Structure formats: C-alpha cells, structure tokens
Amino acid sequence: MSNTPEHKPRPMVDLIVSVILPSFILMKLSGEDKLGTTGGLVAALAFPLGWGVYELVKYRKFNFIALLGLFSVLLTGSIGLFELDNKWLAIKEAAIPAVIGVAVLISTFTPYPLVRAMFFNAAIMDVDTIKQKLEENNSTAIFEKRLMKATYFIAASFAFSATMNYVLAKWIVTSPAGTEAFNEELGQMTLYSYPMIAIPSMIMLMAIFYYLWRSIQKATGLKLEDLLVKK
C-alpha cells in the first residue's frame, strides 16, 4: 500500500494562492514604502511557487504540465529580477501553452498519447468494459478517429491560450522590468488572465470531454454510469 495521500482538487485554494494573493501583492504592496519592487515580486511569486512545490512533493505528482507551471513562475521572476526587456514576458507567456500544445500533438506518435492520459484512463473510466463493447460493436476504428479529433481540439485550445497570453502580456505589461509599474501591470495581467484565458480554456476542455463521452456512448451503447469507474 502506498503512503502517498490522494490528491483532491481545491480550485478555490489554487485561485487564491496562484492568482488573487500574487495580484494583490504586485498591485498594492510593491511601492518603495511597502515591500519595494524586488520584495513585492519575490513575495508574490513565492506563493504559487511554494504551493506548486508543496503539492508536487506531498502528492508526488511530478507531471510534465505541473513542472512546466513551476518553470513558468521561475522565468517570470527572472525577467523581473534581472530587469530583462518585457517582450520576453510576452514570449514566455505564449511559449508555455504552446509547448504543451505541441507536446499533445507529438504524444500521438508515442505509445502514451496525452489525450488518453487526460480523458480516457482507468482512473476515470471503465476502460476494459469500454474496449470490450467497442470490439463487440466493431466501433474501435471509429472511436480512435474521434480520439484523434479530440487531440486536435485540445491542441487548438492550447493554441488559443498561447495567443491570448501573448496579446494580454503585450497589451497590459508595457513598463520596464524592475519598476513598481511593471509589478502592478504584472499583477493586473495575472488577475485578468483568469476570466479571459483560464475560464474559456476550462470550458473548451469540458466541451472536449463531453464530445468524447458522447462518442464513447454512441460507439458502445453504454450509459454514463456504466462508462465511469465505480468507487
């Protein structure tokens, strides 16, 4: 038996630690009479960085996307602390989701496609029963085509995220790195990215999951309760 505790999603905690607190610190506490430019940036990034490391260590979820998220935080800090041209912030913001999207596409040429890991896996669905029904109904080939189409949809959602991240960064963050104005604009970008990028991206992923669920249901004739793992 593993002693690793089961990871339970906590969206409100993630939102507070990764978006609200860093944005507040960057926008309100980066003045020279408070934490200062460098202190404000370090304090703001310490929350998502610390929370990410804590979750990775506690739940041992050292997955590609989580590590990429931590790397993104470190890059943001480096841009601010070393006072690099803020064009690199826009490039970094676009590059992270772009890399994930490309990884999704490349994974289709490997034995472990990411779309299967995200949606069609034994932790969520009764994979053995579904495969059996697909074979009985001669629907395996049709389902594989739908799965590939879902992969392209997921890659497209990350392309949307990359484009919006770049546009948002170029639009909001215009001040030189290492200034109080840069920190404030970084906080605004972090805050605006949730309703403008994160929520639409989540809706897209939910729509893709619904598309896959409907595809499996039609191909197998199983009801929803028969598709999901019974706990």
C-alpha positions in Angstrom: 0.0 0.0 0.0 1.3 3.5 -0.9 1.5 6.1 1.9 1.1 8.9 -0.7 -2.1 10.8 0.1 -4.7 11.1 -2.7 -4.7 14.4 -4.4 -8.0 16.3 -4.2 -8.6 19.3 -6.4 -9.0 22.5 -4.5 -9.9 25.2 -7.1 -10.6 27.9 -4.6 -7.3 27.5 -2.8 -5.5 27.4 -6.2 -7.2 30.6 -7.3 -6.4 32.4 -4.0 -2.7 31.2 -3.9 -1.9 31.4 -7.6 -4.0 34.5 -8.7 -5.5 36.6 -6.0 -2.7 36.9 -3.5 0.1 37.4 -6.0 -2.0 40.0 -7.9 -2.8 41.9 -4.6 0.9 41.9 -3.6 2.1 43.1 -7.0 -0.6 45.8 -7.3 -0.8 47.1 -3.8 2.5 46.2 -1.9 5.2 46.9 -4.5 5.7 50.5 -3.6 9.0 51.7 -2.0 7.1 52.5 1.2 6.0 48.9 1.5 7.8 45.8 0.1 9.6 47.5 -2.7 9.8 46.4 -6.3 12.1 43.4 -5.8 10.5 42.4 -2.5 7.0 42.6 -3.9 7.9 40.5 -6.9 9.6 37.8 -4.8 6.8 37.7 -2.3 4.1 37.5 -5.0 5.9 34.7 -6.9 6.7 32.8 -3.6 3.0 31.9 -3.2 2.4 30.0 -6.5 6.0 28.6 -6.4 5.7 27.4 -2.8 2.3 25.9 -3.3 3.4 24.2 -6.5 6.4 22.6 -4.8 4.4 21.6 -1.8 1.8 19.8 -4.0 4.4 18.1 -6.1 6.3 16.8 -3.1 3.3 15.9 -1.0 1.3 14.1 -3.7 4.4 13.1 -5.8 2.6 14.4 -9.0 5.8 15.2 -10.9 4.0 15.5 -14.2 5.1 17.5 -17.3 2.4 20.2 -17.0 2.9 20.9 -13.3 6.7 21.2 -13.7 6.2 23.5 -16.7 4.0 25.7 -14.5 6.7 26.0 -11.9 9.3 26.7 -14.6 7.0 29.5 -15.8 6.9 31.1 -12.4 10.7 31.0 -12.2 11.0 32.6 -15.6 8.7 35.4 -14.7 10.8 36.0 -11.6 14.0 36.0 -13.6 12.6 38.6 -16.1 11.6 40.9 -13.3 14.7 40.5 -11.1 17.2 40.7 -13.9 15.2 43.6 -15.5 15.0 42.0 -18.9 13.1 43.5 -21.8 9.4 42.9 -21.1 9.0 41.5 -24.6 10.4 38.3 -23.1 7.4 38.2 -20.7 5.0 38.1 -23.7 7.1 35.4 -25.4 7.3 33.3 -22.2 3.5 33.6 -21.6 2.9 32.4 -25.1 5.6 29.7 -25.1 4.3 27.7 -22.1 0.9 26.7 -23.5 2.4 26.4 -27.0 4.9 23.8 -25.7 2.0 21.9 -24.1 0.0 22.0 -27.3 3.0 20.7 -29.4 3.6 18.0 -26.7 -0.1 16.9 -27.1 0.4 16.5 -30.9 3.8 14.8 -30.6 2.4 12.4 -28.0 0.1 10.9 -30.6 3.1 9.3 -32.3 4.1 7.6 -29.0 2.5 4.7 -27.1 1.3 7.2 -24.5 -0.9 9.9 -26.1 -1.7 12.7 -23.6 -5.3 12.7 -24.6 -5.7 9.2 -23.3 -4.0 10.1 -20.0 -6.3 13.2 -19.6 -9.6 11.7 -20.5 -9.6 8.0 -21.4 -7.8 6.4 -18.5 -8.6 3.8 -15.9 -8.8 6.3 -13.0 -11.9 8.0 -14.6 -13.5 5.4 -17.0 -14.1 1.7 -17.0 -11.6 1.2 -19.9 -11.8 -2.6 -20.0 -15.6 -2.6 -20.4 -15.5 0.2 -23.0 -12.8 -1.6 -25.1 -14.9 -4.8 -24.9 -18.0 -3.1 -26.1 -16.1 -1.3 -28.9 -14.8 -4.6 -30.2 -18.3 -6.2 -30.0 -19.8 -3.3 -32.0 -16.9 -3.1 -34.4 -16.5 0.5 -33.4 -12.9 0.6 -32.4 -11.6 2.3 -35.6 -14.4 4.9 -35.4 -13.6 5.7 -31.8 -9.9 6.0 -32.5 -10.7 8.6 -35.1 -12.8 10.5 -32.6 -10.0 10.3 -30.1 -7.6 11.8 -32.7 -10.0 14.6 -33.4 -10.2 15.3 -29.7 -6.4 15.5 -29.6 -6.5 18.2 -32.3 -9.2 20.1 -30.3 -7.0 20.0 -27.2 -4.0 21.3 -29.2 -6.3 24.1 -30.6 -7.3 25.1 -27.1 -3.6 25.5 -26.1 -3.0 27.5 -29.3 -5.9 29.8 -28.2 -4.3 30.1 -24.7 -0.8 30.9 -26.2 -2.3 33.6 -28.5 -4.3 35.2 -25.7 -1.4 35.1 -23.3 0.8 36.9 -25.8 -1.9 39.5 -26.6 -2.7 40.1 -22.9 1.0 40.5 -21.9 1.7 42.9 -24.8 -1.4 44.9 -24.0 -1.0 45.3 -20.2 2.7 45.0 -19.4 4.3 48.0 -21.1 6.6 49.3 -18.3 10.3 48.3 -17.9 11.0 45.3 -15.7 12.3 46.2 -12.2 9.9 49.1 -11.7 6.8 49.5 -9.5 4.7 50.0 -12.6 5.9 46.7 -14.0 4.9 44.8 -10.9 1.4 46.5 -10.9 0.9 45.6 -14.6 2.1 42.0 -13.9 -0.5 41.8 -11.2 -3.2 43.1 -13.5 -2.2 40.6 -16.2 -2.3 37.7 -13.6 -5.8 38.9 -12.5 -7.2 39.3 -16.0 -5.8 36.1 -17.3 -8.2 34.0 -15.2 -11.5 35.3 -16.7 -10.0 36.0 -20.1 -8.0 32.8 -20.6 -8.2 30.2 -17.8 -12.1 30.0 -17.7 -12.5 29.8 -21.5 -9.8 27.2 -21.7 -11.6 25.1 -19.0 -14.9 25.4 -20.9 -13.1 24.2 -24.0 -11.7 21.2 -22.1 -15.1 20.4 -20.6 -16.6 20.5 -24.1 -14.0 18.1 -25.4 -14.6 15.8 -22.6 -18.4 15.9 -23.4 -17.6 15.2 -27.1 -15.5 12.1 -26.1 -18.2 10.9 -23.7 -20.9 11.2 -26.4 -18.6 9.4 -28.8 -18.0 6.6 -26.4 -21.7 6.4 -25.5 -22.7 6.1 -29.2 -20.0 3.6 -30.1 -20.7 1.3 -27.1 -24.3 1.9 -26.2 -23.3 2.2 -22.6 -24.9 4.7 -20.2 -22.9 7.3 -18.3 -22.9 5.3 -15.0 -21.5 2.2 -16.9 -18.7 4.3 -18.5 -17.3 5.7 -15.3 -15.3 3.8 -12.7 -17.5 2.6 -9.8 -16.0 3.6 -6.5 
